[in-house]
Amino acid sequence: MLTQDDYTLYTGQSSNYPAAEWEKLITLAAMRLAYFLCLDELPTDEEGNLPEDLAMLLANFLSLMLAERGSNAQVASKTVRNFSISYATGDACKNAFAKIDNTYGDIIAKYSACKSGLTVEKSVRGRCHECF
C-alpha cells in the first residue's frame, strides 16, 4: 500500500522499520484514516495502489500518529531574567486528526464520505457524529 520510500518522499522523514512492523503501522494508519473519512476502507485502483494525493495524506497522517503516540501535550518553558514558567502549548494538544485537517483539508474534503465534512468519530452503526 505505502512503502517506506514513499513515506520518506511524502514526509521528508526516514523510517527503518522491519517489514512486518511497517505493515502493521500502515494497516493501522489506513484503518484510522478511513474511519476519519467515514469510509470502510481507503479507495485503491485495480492494482491496490492509493491515489497519489491520498498516499501523501496517509503518509503524513502516519507521521503525526507516530509523533503523537504516548503524548497528549508538550510542555513549553519561557524564562525572563530570573523568572521561569512552564505550560502546555495549545497547538501541541491538538490530536493527529486536527493537525492533518489543518494541512490537508482539500484532500480530506475530496475523499470524505461524511455528510458535512470530516469526522472525528463514527458511531457503532457507522453513522458519523461530531462532524464539522
SULMOSUL-V113241 format. One record per residue. OMEGA is omega in degrees with one decimal (* if undefined). Layout:
omega = <OMEGA/OMEGA>
//
This chain:
omega = <179.4/-178.6/177.4/175.0/176.0/179.0/179.0/178.9/-174.7/-176.0/-175.1/179.3/177.6/176.4/-179.9/178.0/170.5/-174.0/-178.3/178.9/178.7/179.1/178.2/-179.9/-179.7/179.0/179.4/179.9/179.3/177.7/-179.5/179.1/177.3/178.0/177.9/-178.6/-178.3/177.6/174.3/175.5/-179.7/-179.4/178.1/175.3/-177.0/-178.3/178.6/-179.9/175.4/169.4/-173.8/-179.0/178.0/175.8/177.6/177.2/178.6/179.6/-179.5/174.4/176.7/178.5/178.2/176.5/-179.4/179.7/-176.0/-173.7/178.4/-177.3/176.3/-178.7/173.9/-178.5/176.1/178.6/174.4/177.8/175.5/-175.6/-178.9/-179.5/-179.7/177.2/176.2/-178.1/175.6/-179.7/-178.2/-178.9/-178.8/-179.3/178.1/178.1/-177.0/179.8/-178.4/180.0/-179.1/177.8/179.8/-175.6/-172.5/-178.7/-179.7/178.8/177.5/179.8/-179.3/-173.8/-175.6/175.2/178.2/-175.1/-175.3/178.2/-177.3/-179.6/176.6/-176.5/170.5/177.2/-179.4/-178.9/177.5/177.7/-179.4/168.3/-172.8/176.8/175.0/*>
//
